[in-house]
Amino acid sequence: MIDIDLTGMGRNLDKRRFDPSATVPGFDITIPEMRRALHDLSARIGGPNRRAGLLTDPLRPWRGVRYWVFALIVGLIGLYVGWLARDLDLDGTPAWVAFGGAGLAAAFYLGLRGAVCFRPRAETVLALDGRAPVIYLRSFRDDEAMVGRPIRFSFDVFRWSYILTEYTRGGMFRVMSQHGQVRLEQAIEDEVSAIGPFIAIGEPHESHPDFGATRAYFEGDDEAWRTAVQSWIARAALVVVVPGQTRGLGWELGKIQAGGITPKLLLVFPPERSTSRATRLAALGGMLTDPRWLDAITTSQRTDLLAMFPTSRGDLVRVYSQKPRLADLEFAVELALYGMFCLATERASPGHRLAPPRSR
């Protein structure tokens, strides 16, 4: 068992500002060496054979069209109200600017929501991509799990892909209030997508697909989605699981363990209060049948577990972080990819506890 604590690593967790001489906790290499190894891993695997276009088997096309119609109506209403109130003054702001601007902002938001509905289905992405997939399994309630992040200016704000992903994560009020946060699913997307298409089962009755993992939807009884998940797990490069308390997730973890897929398993925990984490860990303990994984969960004395994964040499690694933010989570996923796919075969000393280097 290897325990790694990211607390106190400071800027060494940052992808751009780390100390080049800092070592990677648990693996006795420098951070640049780890990231070069991950870059080489991505290059060996290669990119997708083909990418889906805008109209390639879209998930919710008619719902997207409805969003665009609503966007047009709302925008026109805003402009019309602004024209009617053009002679009014609202505390120094011309009324036509206030009403017209609000209408156009709402129209832009609805238009983006419509664009999300044209994302391709997971089955189509798998067929076009050609690489082994990365499967994302979680309780649907954890789709709203958020991770804190620093607020920085970046020229990415002018990119269309950035605009789409930043402003289509939920209701308009949530978008207005969630600056400084990112959804857990999207927080790990860049790292795991480097080795395969990132796919998940979508909640059947959700109003629109969200960004992050590409969705597949299954209506009716459980047989259809269970058949799909079993097929995906068997061919997966990596299975990312956010532990939860639902029966469906318990069934998925059971299949992973029964099928001997635990060498591909990465557990990721959302930031939450210690009481909620304790409940989550207790539920996970009831779902685990693999003795090594069960022992790793039940013997941990801490509730700030961030990730857990096996290495290619057979060790189980527990990653901890107090009050984790985006950089902690990204670094934990990088550790997992390195340990699972890039690590040499020499075996580490069991039970060794590794402390992070001090940030400089």
C-alpha positions in Angstrom: 0.0 0.0 0.0 1.3 3.4 -0.9 -0.2 6.6 0.7 0.5 9.9 -1.0 -0.5 13.2 0.6 -0.8 16.2 -1.8 -1.5 18.7 1.0 1.2 21.3 1.1 2.6 20.8 -2.4 1.5 24.3 -3.3 2.4 25.5 -6.7 4.1 22.1 -7.6 0.5 20.9 -8.4 0.2 23.6 -11.0 0.8 22.6 -14.6 2.6 25.8 -15.4 4.3 27.1 -12.2 5.9 24.0 -10.6 9.5 23.7 -9.5 11.3 21.6 -12.2 13.4 19.9 -9.6 10.4 18.8 -7.4 9.8 15.0 -7.3 6.6 13.2 -7.8 5.3 11.7 -4.5 5.5 8.0 -4.5 7.4 7.4 -7.8 10.9 8.9 -7.2 11.0 10.9 -10.4 10.7 14.7 -11.1 7.5 16.3 -12.2 8.8 17.1 -15.7 9.8 13.4 -16.1 6.3 12.3 -15.2 4.7 14.7 -17.6 7.1 13.7 -20.4 6.2 10.1 -19.8 2.5 10.9 -20.0 3.1 12.9 -23.2 4.9 9.8 -24.7 2.0 7.6 -23.5 -0.5 9.8 -25.4 1.7 9.8 -28.5 2.0 6.0 -28.4 -1.7 5.6 -28.2 -2.4 8.2 -30.8 -5.5 10.3 -31.4 -8.9 9.3 -32.8 -9.1 7.7 -36.2 -12.0 10.1 -37.0 -14.0 12.8 -35.2 -17.7 13.3 -35.3 -19.1 16.3 -37.1 -21.8 18.7 -35.9 -24.7 16.6 -37.4 -23.1 13.2 -36.9 -25.8 11.2 -34.9 -26.7 14.0 -32.5 -28.0 13.2 -29.1 -31.0 15.5 -28.8 -31.4 17.3 -32.2 -35.0 18.4 -31.9 -34.5 19.6 -28.4 -31.5 21.6 -29.7 -33.7 23.2 -32.4 -36.3 24.1 -29.7 -33.6 25.9 -27.7 -32.6 27.8 -30.8 -36.2 28.8 -31.5 -36.5 30.0 -27.9 -33.3 31.9 -28.2 -34.5 33.7 -31.3 -37.9 34.6 -29.6 -36.2 35.8 -26.4 -33.6 37.9 -28.3 -36.3 39.6 -30.4 -38.5 40.3 -27.3 -35.5 41.8 -25.5 -34.7 44.0 -28.5 -38.4 45.0 -28.9 -38.8 45.9 -25.2 -35.6 47.9 -25.4 -36.9 49.8 -28.4 -40.2 50.6 -26.6 -38.3 51.8 -23.6 -35.7 53.7 -25.6 -36.5 57.0 -23.9 -36.2 55.8 -20.4 -33.1 56.1 -18.2 -32.3 53.5 -15.5 -29.8 55.1 -13.1 -27.7 56.4 -16.0 -28.1 53.3 -18.2 -30.3 53.7 -21.2 -33.2 51.3 -21.0 -32.7 50.1 -24.5 -29.2 48.9 -23.5 -30.4 47.2 -20.3 -33.4 45.4 -21.8 -31.8 44.7 -25.2 -28.6 43.5 -23.6 -30.5 41.2 -21.2 -32.5 39.7 -24.0 -29.4 39.1 -26.1 -27.6 37.5 -23.2 -30.5 35.1 -22.5 -30.7 34.3 -26.2 -26.9 33.6 -26.3 -27.3 31.3 -23.3 -30.2 29.4 -24.9 -28.3 29.1 -28.1 -25.4 27.5 -26.4 -27.8 25.0 -24.7 -29.1 24.1 -28.1 -25.5 23.5 -29.4 -24.9 21.0 -26.6 -27.8 18.9 -27.8 -26.0 18.3 -31.0 -23.2 16.4 -29.4 -22.8 12.9 -30.9 -23.8 9.7 -29.1 -21.2 7.7 -27.3 -21.7 4.7 -29.6 -20.9 6.9 -32.6 -17.8 8.3 -30.9 -16.6 4.8 -30.1 -17.1 3.6 -33.6 -15.3 6.6 -35.1 -12.5 7.0 -32.6 -11.1 3.4 -32.7 -9.2 3.7 -29.3 -10.2 1.7 -26.2 -12.6 4.0 -24.2 -12.3 5.6 -20.8 -15.6 4.8 -18.9 -17.0 7.2 -16.4 -19.3 5.6 -13.8 -21.1 7.5 -11.1 -24.4 8.1 -9.4 -26.4 10.7 -11.4 -26.6 12.9 -8.3 -22.8 13.3 -8.6 -23.2 15.0 -12.0 -23.4 18.2 -10.0 -20.2 17.7 -7.9 -18.0 20.7 -8.2 -14.3 21.4 -7.7 -12.9 24.8 -6.7 -10.4 26.4 -9.1 -8.5 29.8 -9.2 -10.0 32.6 -11.3 -7.5 33.7 -13.9 -7.7 35.6 -17.1 -6.8 33.4 -20.1 -7.0 34.0 -23.9 -9.0 30.7 -23.9 -12.1 32.9 -23.1 -12.1 33.9 -26.8 -12.2 30.2 -28.0 -15.5 28.8 -29.1 -14.9 25.5 -27.2 -14.2 27.4 -24.0 -17.4 29.4 -24.3 -19.5 26.3 -24.9 -18.1 24.3 -22.0 -18.1 27.2 -19.5 -21.6 28.4 -20.0 -23.6 25.2 -20.5 -23.3 23.5 -17.2 -26.7 24.0 -15.6 -29.4 26.6 -15.0 -28.6 30.3 -15.8 -28.5 31.2 -12.1 -25.9 28.5 -11.4 -23.8 29.7 -14.3 -23.9 33.2 -12.8 -22.8 31.9 -9.3 -20.3 29.2 -10.1 -17.3 31.2 -11.2 -14.3 29.7 -9.5 -15.7 26.2 -9.8 -15.8 23.4 -12.3 -17.8 20.2 -12.5 -15.8 17.1 -11.3 -16.5 15.3 -14.6 -15.0 18.2 -16.6 -12.1 18.6 -14.2 -10.7 15.2 -15.2 -11.7 15.2 -18.9 -8.5 16.6 -20.4 -6.3 14.1 -18.6 -8.2 10.9 -19.3 -9.2 11.9 -22.8 -5.5 11.7 -23.8 -5.7 7.9 -23.7 -9.2 7.2 -25.1 -12.7 8.6 -25.7 -14.4 9.6 -22.5 -17.9 8.1 -22.4 -20.7 7.7 -19.8 -24.4 6.7 -19.5 -26.6 9.8 -19.5 -29.5 10.2 -17.1 -32.5 9.2 -19.2 -34.8 12.2 -18.6 -32.2 15.0 -18.3 -33.3 18.1 -20.3 -30.1 18.3 -22.2 -26.7 16.6 -22.3 -23.8 18.3 -20.5 -20.2 18.6 -21.4 -17.6 16.2 -20.1 -18.0 12.5 -21.0 -19.9 11.8 -24.2 -23.3 10.4 -23.3 -25.3 7.3 -24.3 -29.0 7.1 -23.4 -31.1 4.0 -22.7 -34.8 4.1 -22.1 -37.0 1.4 -20.5 -35.7 -1.3 -18.2 -32.2 -1.8 -16.9 -31.1 -4.5 -19.3 -30.1 -2.2 -22.1 -27.7 0.0 -20.1 -26.3 -2.9 -18.2 -25.5 -4.7 -21.4 -23.8 -1.6 -22.8 -21.8 -1.0 -19.6 -20.6 -4.6 -19.5 -19.4 -4.3 -23.1 -17.6 -1.0 -22.4 -15.9 -2.2 -19.3 -14.5 -5.3 -21.1 -12.8 -3.2 -23.8 -12.0 -0.1 -21.6 -8.5 1.3 -21.2 -9.5 2.9 -17.9 -12.7 2.8 -15.7 -13.2 5.9 -13.6 -15.6 5.5 -10.8 -17.0 8.2 -8.5 -18.1 6.1 -5.5 -21.7 6.6 -4.5 -24.6 5.0 -2.8 -27.0 3.9 -5.6 -27.8 0.3 -6.5 -26.8 0.8 -10.1 -23.3 1.9 -9.2 -23.0 -1.1 -6.8 -23.9 -3.4 -9.7 -21.3 -1.8 -11.9 -18.6 -2.2 -9.2 -19.6 -5.8 -8.8 -19.1 -6.4 -12.5 -15.7 -4.7 -12.5 -14.5 -6.9 -9.6 -16.1 -10.2 -10.9 -14.5 -9.6 -14.3 -11.0 -9.0 -13.0 -11.1 -5.4 -14.2 -9.7 -3.8 -11.1 -6.3 -3.2 -12.7 -8.1 -0.6 -14.8 -10.0 1.0 -12.0 -9.5 4.5 -10.8 -11.6 5.8 -7.9 -12.1 9.6 -7.7 -13.8 11.3 -4.8 -15.5 14.7 -5.0 -14.6 17.4 -2.4 -17.3 17.3 0.3 -17.8 17.6 4.1 -16.2 14.9 6.3 -19.6 13.5 7.3 -20.6 13.1 3.7 -17.3 11.5 2.9 -17.6 9.0 5.8 -21.1 8.0 4.5 -19.7 7.6 0.9 -16.7 5.5 2.2 -19.1 3.3 4.2 -21.3 2.7 1.2 -18.2 1.9 -0.9 -17.1 -0.6 1.7 -20.4 -2.4 1.3 -19.9 -2.7 -2.5 -16.3 -3.9 -2.5 -15.7 -7.7 -2.6 -12.0 -7.6 -3.7 -10.1 -8.2 -0.4 -7.2 -5.8 -1.3 -9.5 -2.9 -2.3 -11.8 -3.5 0.7 -8.8 -3.5 3.0 -7.5 -0.3 1.5 -10.8 1.5 2.1 -11.6 0.2 5.5 -8.1 0.6 7.0 -7.7 4.2 6.0 -7.8 6.5 9.0 -8.5 9.6 6.9 -11.7 10.9 5.3 -9.9 13.3 2.8 -9.2 10.5 0.3 -9.1 12.1 -3.2 -8.2 9.1 -5.5 -7.3 5.5 -5.4 -5.7 3.3 -8.1 -3.5 0.2 -8.7 -0.1 0.6 -10.3 1.2 -1.6 -13.1 3.6 -3.3 -10.6 0.7 -4.4 -8.3 0.6 -1.7 -5.6 -2.5 0.1 -4.5 -2.1 3.8 -4.1 -4.3 6.1 -1.9 -4.0 9.8 -2.7 -5.1 12.3 0.0 -5.6 16.1 0.0 -7.2 18.4 2.5 -9.6 20.9 0.8 -8.7 19.8 -2.7 -9.1 22.1 -5.7 -8.8 21.6 -9.4 -4.9 21.4 -9.4 -5.0 18.6 -6.7 -7.5 16.6 -8.7 -5.7 17.0 -12.0 -2.4 16.0 -10.4 -4.0 12.9 -8.8 -5.3 11.8 -12.2 -1.8 12.3 -13.7 -0.4 10.2 -10.9 -2.9 7.5 -11.7 -2.2 7.5 -15.4 1.6 7.4 -14.7 1.3 4.6 -12.1 -1.1 2.5 -14.2 0.5 2.9 -17.7 4.0 4.3 -17.4 5.6 2.9 -14.3 8.5 0.6 -14.4 8.1 -2.9 -13.0 10.3 -2.5 -9.9 8.2 -3.0 -6.8 8.1 -0.3 -4.1 8.4 -1.1 -0.4 5.0 -2.1 0.9 3.4 0.3 3.4 5.8 3.1 2.6 4.3 6.5 3.4 5.4 9.3 1.1 5.3 12.9 2.0 5.1 15.7 -0.6 8.1 17.9 -1.4 7.9 21.4 0.0 6.9 24.0 -2.5 9.6 26.6 -3.1 
